[in-house]
Amino acid sequence: MAVELALNNEEETLEEDGIRGAMHRRSKLQMFIAAGCVTGIWAGVYLTRSKAVQQPPLLNANSIQGTWKFECKNSQSAVVSQKVDFHNGSVEGITKLKADTPDGTAHLPFPDQSIKSIKESGDGYLLTASWQGTYKIAGKHHITLSIGQSKNRVRATFNPKEHTITLDHDFLLIYPDKAVYSQTGKH
């Protein structure tokens, strides 16, 4: 009887060890699956957010339509300000320039068929040039401008939240630094 009892206890112990082992393996598998799910969710969120941050909004015909103004903050530049109006492939602009600089007189794409008028201020310090031309969106971040004899391709970054377009230089290629144009009107 004592032998039978010892055998029964051994069988119960083996059975309990088998159940415990199976439960332990199952919990490890569940933890592994849960860790995989968390990693997958984290990677998905990270990749989605990083793509959204890396890609600036696209420049397109609708986003550029309207009137844009550039105020020069560089006192060394010949450009004082520009106002540019884009509408269905046509561009018209008014550029105020310092008259006593080479960039303000000799380096313009005028005079030619693009110029509408040039006026000198009473003190002779400023020139106001009214001009016209055409534009075309060239890819995701470029504008091709034809102003008189001059054809230029400028890199443009559109910011819909601030209603600005940042160019690698101004529309007439006079201002050498980045030029930020703020939208003042929409067609």
C-alpha positions as CSV (number, residue, x, y, z in Angstrom):
1,M,0.0,0.0,0.0
2,A,2.8,2.4,0.8
3,V,4.4,1.6,-2.6
4,E,1.1,2.3,-4.3
5,L,0.7,5.6,-2.5
6,A,4.3,6.6,-3.5
7,L,3.6,5.7,-7.2
8,N,0.4,7.7,-7.1
9,N,2.2,10.7,-5.6
10,E,4.9,10.4,-8.3
11,E,2.3,10.3,-11.1
12,E,0.5,13.4,-9.7
13,T,3.8,15.2,-9.5
14,L,4.7,14.3,-13.1
15,E,1.3,15.4,-14.2
16,E,1.5,18.7,-12.3
17,D,5.0,19.3,-13.8
18,G,3.7,18.6,-17.3
19,I,0.8,21.1,-16.8
20,R,3.1,23.7,-15.3
21,G,5.6,23.3,-18.2
22,A,2.8,23.6,-20.8
23,M,1.5,26.7,-19.0
24,H,4.9,28.2,-18.8
25,R,5.5,27.6,-22.6
26,R,2.1,29.2,-23.4
27,S,2.8,32.3,-21.3
28,K,6.2,32.7,-23.0
29,L,4.5,32.5,-26.4
30,Q,1.9,35.0,-25.4
31,M,4.5,37.4,-24.1
32,F,6.5,37.0,-27.4
33,I,3.4,37.7,-29.5
34,A,2.5,40.8,-27.4
35,A,6.0,42.2,-27.7
36,G,5.8,41.7,-31.5
37,C,2.4,43.5,-31.6
38,V,3.8,46.4,-29.6
39,T,6.9,46.6,-31.7
40,G,4.8,46.6,-34.9
41,I,2.5,49.4,-33.6
42,W,5.4,51.5,-32.5
43,A,7.2,51.1,-35.9
44,G,4.0,51.9,-37.8
45,V,3.4,55.1,-35.8
46,Y,7.1,56.1,-36.1
47,L,7.2,55.6,-39.9
48,T,3.9,57.4,-40.5
49,R,4.9,60.4,-38.5
50,S,8.4,60.6,-39.9
51,K,7.1,60.6,-43.5
52,A,4.6,63.3,-42.7
53,V,7.3,65.5,-41.2
54,Q,9.8,64.9,-44.0
55,Q,7.6,65.8,-47.0
56,P,6.6,69.5,-47.2
57,P,3.3,70.3,-48.9
58,L,3.4,70.2,-52.6
59,L,3.4,73.4,-54.7
60,N,0.6,73.3,-57.2
61,A,-1.4,75.6,-59.4
62,N,-4.1,76.1,-56.7
63,S,-1.6,76.8,-53.9
64,I,0.3,79.5,-55.8
65,Q,-2.8,81.4,-57.1
66,G,-3.0,84.8,-55.5
67,T,-1.0,87.8,-54.4
68,W,2.3,87.4,-52.6
69,K,4.5,90.1,-50.9
70,F,8.2,90.0,-50.1
71,E,9.7,92.6,-47.7
72,C,13.5,92.6,-47.8
73,K,15.2,92.7,-44.4
74,N,18.7,92.8,-45.8
75,S,19.8,96.5,-46.0
76,Q,22.6,95.6,-48.5
77,S,20.1,94.3,-51.1
78,A,18.9,96.4,-54.0
79,V,15.4,94.9,-53.6
80,V,13.3,96.8,-51.1
81,S,10.0,94.9,-51.7
82,Q,8.1,92.8,-54.3
83,K,4.5,92.2,-54.8
84,V,3.7,89.3,-57.2
85,D,0.3,88.2,-58.5
86,F,-0.1,84.6,-59.9
87,H,-3.2,83.9,-61.9
88,N,-3.7,81.0,-64.4
89,G,-0.2,80.9,-65.8
90,S,0.4,84.7,-65.8
91,V,2.5,86.6,-63.3
92,E,2.5,90.3,-62.7
93,G,4.8,92.0,-60.3
94,I,5.8,95.3,-58.8
95,T,9.4,95.5,-57.5
96,K,10.8,98.4,-55.5
97,L,14.5,98.8,-55.9
98,K,17.3,101.1,-54.7
99,A,18.2,103.2,-57.7
100,D,21.8,103.9,-56.7
101,T,23.0,100.2,-57.0
102,P,24.0,98.1,-60.0
103,D,21.4,95.5,-59.1
104,G,18.8,98.1,-59.0
105,T,19.5,99.4,-62.5
106,A,21.8,97.3,-64.7
107,H,21.1,93.7,-63.6
108,L,17.4,93.6,-64.2
109,P,15.8,91.4,-66.9
110,F,14.3,94.7,-68.3
111,P,13.8,96.7,-70.4
112,D,12.0,94.5,-72.8
113,Q,8.4,93.4,-73.5
114,S,7.8,92.3,-69.9
115,I,8.1,95.9,-68.5
116,K,4.8,97.8,-68.0
117,S,6.4,100.8,-66.3
118,I,9.3,102.1,-64.4
119,K,8.9,105.1,-62.0
120,E,11.4,106.9,-60.0
121,S,10.7,108.3,-56.6
122,G,10.8,112.1,-56.1
123,D,14.1,111.8,-54.2
124,G,15.6,109.5,-56.9
125,Y,16.3,106.9,-54.3
126,L,13.8,104.2,-55.4
127,L,12.7,102.7,-58.7
128,T,9.3,101.0,-58.9
129,A,9.2,98.5,-61.8
130,S,5.9,97.0,-62.9
131,W,6.5,93.9,-64.9
132,Q,4.7,90.8,-66.3
133,G,5.5,87.3,-67.5
134,T,4.3,83.7,-67.3
135,Y,4.9,80.9,-64.8
136,K,4.6,77.2,-64.7
137,I,4.8,74.7,-61.8
138,A,7.8,72.6,-62.6
139,G,7.7,69.5,-60.5
140,K,6.9,69.3,-56.8
141,H,9.0,72.2,-55.5
142,H,9.9,74.4,-58.5
143,I,8.4,77.3,-60.5
144,T,9.7,78.2,-63.9
145,L,9.3,81.9,-64.6
146,S,9.5,83.6,-68.0
147,I,9.9,87.3,-67.5
148,G,10.9,89.1,-70.7
149,Q,14.1,87.5,-72.1
150,S,14.8,85.9,-68.8
151,K,13.8,82.3,-68.0
152,N,14.4,81.1,-64.4
153,R,13.7,78.0,-62.4
154,V,13.4,78.7,-58.7
155,R,13.0,76.3,-55.9
156,A,9.9,77.0,-53.8
157,T,8.6,75.6,-50.5
158,F,5.0,76.2,-49.8
159,N,3.8,76.5,-46.2
160,P,0.0,76.4,-46.0
161,K,-0.2,77.0,-42.3
162,E,1.7,80.3,-42.4
163,H,0.5,81.2,-46.0
164,T,4.1,81.6,-47.2
165,I,6.3,80.5,-50.1
166,T,10.0,80.4,-49.5
167,L,12.2,80.7,-52.6
168,D,16.0,80.2,-52.8
169,H,16.1,83.8,-54.2
170,D,13.6,86.4,-55.3
171,F,11.6,86.2,-58.6
172,L,13.9,88.5,-60.5
173,L,17.2,86.9,-59.3
174,I,18.5,90.1,-57.7
175,Y,18.1,89.2,-54.0
176,P,20.8,86.5,-53.3
177,D,19.3,85.0,-50.1
178,K,16.2,83.1,-49.3
179,A,13.1,85.2,-50.0
180,V,9.9,84.5,-48.0
181,Y,6.7,85.7,-49.7
182,S,3.5,86.1,-47.6
183,Q,0.2,85.6,-49.2
184,T,-1.9,88.8,-49.1
185,G,-4.8,87.7,-51.4
186,K,-6.3,84.7,-53.1
187,H,-8.0,84.4,-56.5
